[in-house]
Amino acid sequence: MLISVQFGVDVRENLSDFMKQLEYAKSLDLRPPYVLEKGNVQFNFLNLFHRKGTPEQILDLNNKRYDEVMAQAIHEPKDFDIELIRPPEDLSTYQHANATIMSLVRNNEAAKIGSAIKSFEALFNSKFKYPYTFLNDQPFTDRFKEKIRKYTDAPVEFIQIPSEMWDKPASIDIPRERAAMDRLQMLNVAYAKKASYHNMCRFYSGAFYNLPEMRKYKYYWRLEPSVKFFTDVNYDVFKYLEGTNKIYGFTISLYDIDESIETLYPETLKFLNEGDNYKYVNQNGSFQWITEDQQNPKKTKTAKGYSTCHFWSNFEIADMDFYRGEAYSNWFKHLDSTGNFYYERWGDAPVHSLGLALFADKRRIHWFRDIGYHHNPYRHCPNTPTTKNCKVGQFSDYDRDFDQNCLATWIDYEAGDLSAVY
């Protein structure tokens, strides 16, 4: 920190200016944002915007920031020539990106996934006809397949997940798991005792992209039952990612249930501090987003340094080669070896998000500000010319939950120049 003193001016004025600079210097957090050394990997939150106050006061500031950004009128991304990726006049000759629409769904959810497909087809996929890949740990029934084919005329594939990629590993200590789930249930952690939910989180965290039927693709767009879309998407989002060299796209960022991931961040640091694993960290990662401790400090404390901020992964458009890469693959193997997908309730959303924050350049992560989306109870409702059936800027279906919104931190610390994209 350079503190300047001017000569040739009144000494009192000089001293006053010096004291102001000194007080400013004292207010700065002079820790480095990260340390990447063998056996000494650290990440620190730097309060670069000098926000002070109680969590409630910080929340108020963050909500104002979010509302300010969401009120801005936007249209489509402007960091790529969108005219090159408009819907084709002749789909029969269209050169698709190497991509699929992926949905993990059960036979009894045909109506729910059907409603999502209707919305999705109307606003995007009827224009491009990207293939669907439906996944299930059980065989799909003929009735389910018939219903799905009524919702879309795009190519469809129905895949049963092999048991070895879905089922709980034999190494899991059942008495320990039961005791751990009893504790989480007492803490009101959702789905704590639902075995299939734990399997799903582990599968989405470290397996789906290695299914033989998924390995033939590079990109996927995840589609969940009952979701809704509020905006027309009149460009090929996969070719947009491809053309801008981006690897991940999201719409909503939330804080997680901290009791469900108490050891996820410590185990991640343990991995990074083993051998030369620190080499995997991208020095332009999203470190402030994952270490912010002002809006929900209790969560950061429980998660032992992790803010719990994550991309809500029921919407994600991404490049699976990132997950298939050495850094993410080796990290996931470490996470899986702990058994904490079952002894805790690690979700795929914080796992994907931590992996991206640490191993990816944040400039390759894209906030799809222009795509309106809803998954109960949260929504993303942008101010675009085609947005319908939602209130611009509304975050939740209820007049609560505002403290769960983590987008202001992403906007301020990681998003860069918003005006350069929208």
Secondary structure, DSSP 8 states (H G I E B T S, - for coil): ------SSS-HHHHHHHHHHHHHHHHHS--S-SEEEETTEEEE----TT---S-HHHHHHHHHHHHHHHHTSB--S--SS-GGGGS--S-GGG----SEEEEEE--GGGHHHHHHHHHHHHHHTGGGT---EEEEESS---HHHHHHHHHH--S-EEEEE--HHHHS--TTS-HHHHHHHHHHHHHTT-TTTT-HHHHHHHHHHHHTGGGSHHHHT-SEEEE--TT-EE-S---S-HHHHHHHHT--EEES-EEE--GGGGTTHHHHHHHHHTSTTGGGGS-TTS-HHHHH--SSSHHHHHHTTT---EEE-TTS-EEEHHHHHSHHHHHHHHHHHHTTHHHHS---HHHHHHHHHHHHS-GGGEEE-TT--EEETTEEE--B-TT--SS-TT--BSSS--GGGB-HHHHHHHTS--GGGT-
